[in-house]
Amino acid sequence: MSMKQCKRCLLLESAEADTLKDIRERLQKIPLNEKVDDALYQQRLAFCKECEHLLSGVCQKCGCYVEFRAAFAKQKCPNVKKRLW
């Protein structure tokens, strides 16, 4: 049986539990001076959830896991036409 891809879902909401666990472990290792605060992180994820380029937690513009990319202060959204961060 093939698994249906979840458009506009974060890994947290999809069946990618192992990948999400790995990302959460990596998030813990990011130095605080390179990380955004939780409020901004959640705001970025909310923006990603509304983006037409999100597919099963992956940004189709750059290929990254949005739940990882959104945590970095110096990262920018790759969707230059609709970028909010």
ChimeraX attribute file (.defattr): number of C-alpha atoms within 10 A of each C-alpha:
attribute: neighborCount
match mode: 1-to-1
recipient: residues
	/A:1	3
	/A:2	4
	/A:3	6
	/A:4	9
	/A:5	12
	/A:6	15
	/A:7	17
	/A:8	20
	/A:9	19
	/A:10	24
	/A:11	22
	/A:12	14
	/A:13	13
	/A:14	16
	/A:15	15
	/A:16	13
	/A:17	12
	/A:18	10
	/A:19	14
	/A:20	20
	/A:21	13
	/A:22	11
	/A:23	18
	/A:24	13
	/A:25	11
	/A:26	11
	/A:27	16
	/A:28	10
	/A:29	9
	/A:30	13
	/A:31	9
	/A:32	11
	/A:33	9
	/A:34	12
	/A:35	18
	/A:36	17
	/A:37	13
	/A:38	10
	/A:39	8
	/A:40	15
	/A:41	19
	/A:42	15
	/A:43	14
	/A:44	20
	/A:45	20
	/A:46	12
	/A:47	15
	/A:48	26
	/A:49	18
	/A:50	12
	/A:51	18
	/A:52	13
	/A:53	19
	/A:54	22
	/A:55	21
	/A:56	22
	/A:57	29
	/A:58	21
	/A:59	23
	/A:60	17
	/A:61	13
	/A:62	12
	/A:63	13
	/A:64	15
	/A:65	20
	/A:66	24
	/A:67	23
	/A:68	19
	/A:69	19
	/A:70	23
	/A:71	21
	/A:72	19
	/A:73	16
	/A:74	11
	/A:75	13
	/A:76	13
	/A:77	19
	/A:78	16
	/A:79	17
	/A:80	10
	/A:81	7
	/A:82	10
	/A:83	12
	/A:84	12
	/A:85	16
